[in-house]
Amino acid sequence: MRKGFISKRLRSGRKIVEESIEKKIEIMKAENFEWIDVQNPDRSDIEELAKKYNFNTLNIEDCMTRFELPKLDSYDDHFFVILHFPPLAQKIGISKNSQLSIFVGKNFIVTVHQGDLKPLVQLVDICKTDSEQQSKNRLLGKSSGLLLHEIIDVLVDDLLHTSRKIIANLDELEDRVFDETKPVARSIALLRREINRLRRIVNPLKKFVIEIAKNVKRFSESKDEELTLYFDDVIDHIDKVIETLEESRETMEIYKDTDFVLSTEKTNKVLGLLTIIFTLAIPSTVIGTFYGMNIDLPGGLGESLTFLGPHTMFIFIILASSVPAIMMYTYFRKLGWISN
């Protein structure tokens, strides 16, 4: 397997050079409403829109906050919602989400974000050009409610695509877990972090999409049944993402436990081998210790044994060290402590 597959497939902890996103305000006029997309805005830009569409001051503050909890505020002529989605890139060690703030009324829809949601940026590009006229007509041809569905739908589809990448990572990780030559602890930790981050995004998302489906009917000329079917399809995709993430989390726990067991077994084998080596070396260590003392011993410097030649004492020491070691080795093999 390729080393570092997590970082290539998903947003891992690898440092990514982030491109600076310039401030951009795009206004796309449709027959019945207009779509205003604001990327990386200044406070003055949001305040001008607030004066034009009578936005609540607290919602303006929420738009300017880089991270605000998901929420939905409903008013007589519009509603305001904050949703979170995974960004295109993130800094090392920081698990951040990208915030999307949306104001929806009968004749307008305003989206505020930092420009790092690629599917949303692509929708804006489609509506600003005539290169994909059919898609442009589908997005701007009916009502603000249907456009809101399209925006949420492409972002949820991106989540679904990311969850499928996680499944691909799990398949590759399974082979690495059982390969003792490749460490996988860091890969497991990175993928677990990615799964948990997506779960924190997706779990509240379903609740807010259901609330959006209830509120958006007030500002749409489409039939209630049509909008309901559209948003039910989005909710079904969210359920698939949640189900995939839950299964992936359970699988990751299995892989984590398996890797721990295999690593522990490998460590025990190494420690067992070192213990056996040390045990077999005990006889020679003991003999060497005695003859290293400054006392008279048989065969010492003061007494020379030569019945096996000039190296008789050396041969005797080798035999005295080897015979107990061989006996211990044979006994350990009989007990099964040393495998073949």
Salt bridges, closest charged atoms under 4 A:
GLU26 OE1 - LYS128 NZ 3.39
GLU34 OE1 - LYS29 NZ 2.79
GLU34 OE2 - LYS52 NZ 3.09
ASP37 OD1 - HIS113 NE2 2.86
ASP42 OD2 - LYS23 NZ 3.24
ASP45 OD2 - LYS23 NZ 3.59
GLU47 OE2 - ARG43 NE 3.07
GLU61 OE2 - ARG43 NH2 2.34
ASP62 OD2 - LYS71 NZ 2.78
ASP73 OD2 - LYS71 NZ 3.05
ASP77 OD1 - HIS78 ND1 2.89
ASP130 OD1 - LYS136 NZ 3.01
GLU150 OE2 - ARG138 NE 3.33
ASP157 OD1 - HIS237 ND1 3.05
GLU172 OE2 - ARG9 NH2 2.89
GLU194 OE2 - ARG197 NH2 3.24
GLU211 OE2 - LYS214 NZ 3.86
GLU226 OE2 - LYS142 NZ 3.53
ASP233 OD1 - HIS237 NE2 3.84
ASP236 OD2 - LYS240 NZ 3.79
ASP239 OD1 - LYS206 NZ 2.82
GLU246 OE2 - ARG199 NE 2.92
GLU246 OE1 - ARG249 NH2 3.27
GLU253 OE2 - ARG192 NH2 3.14
GLU253 OE1 - LYS256 NZ 3.25
GLU265 OE2 - LYS269 NZ 3.90
